[in-house]
Amino acid sequence: MLKFEDVISGCAKNDNKSKEMVYKSFYGYLIAVILRYTNNKTEAEELVNDTFIKIFKSIHQFVPPKEMVTIERSFKAWTAKIASRTAIDFLRSRRSFLSIDDIDEHSQPITHINVITDLNVKDILKLLDDLPELHRLIFNLYEIEGFSHQEISKLINIPESSSRVYLVRAKQKLRELYAKTLISNYETN
């Protein structure tokens, strides 16, 4: 059985079997990453393929970790970053983002929900899918991918303050959607 390092080396040497192994191993993971940005399955499949093209073109830039993290885990994170940026570039090319500099993030009302429920991952992803595209994008970048507002503003070319406002709005919308889900689940039980 091949070691993962050998598969990466094979990809760097343009070996088709190695590329196929990487493609099959990481396709599901990368489609999940991209579906956090766009809820259109056809677009996501195209973006995953674009991601793999970028991965194979730049695989020689991948630097295996020196610390205790496995090479597979490090490679997975590296591919996720490429997938995220591919999705962001796609969204940026498709739509121009508006700035909302004059809105203060603290003026947004906050709804507190004191009910605890068992939401599974599918329920949470469904709530994210119901967010407006820009809200979902910024929520994913900040809360899931760990980007700062400064990094987000550079990535999608909006002011830092707009990123903060969109995040506040995304969280507010998620609270509202969550409350509706709770009420709906309560009424059906």
Salt bridges, closest charged atoms under 4 A:
GLU20 OE2 - LYS24 NZ 2.79
GLU43 OE2 - ARG94 NH1 2.65
ASP89 OD1 - ARG92 NH1 3.44
ASP130 OD1 - LYS126 NZ 2.93
GLU133 OE2 - ARG94 NH2 2.11
GLU133 OE1 - ARG95 NH1 3.29
GLU143 OE2 - LYS171 NZ 2.96
GLU145 OE2 - ARG36 NH2 2.18
GLU160 OE2 - ARG164 NH2 3.01
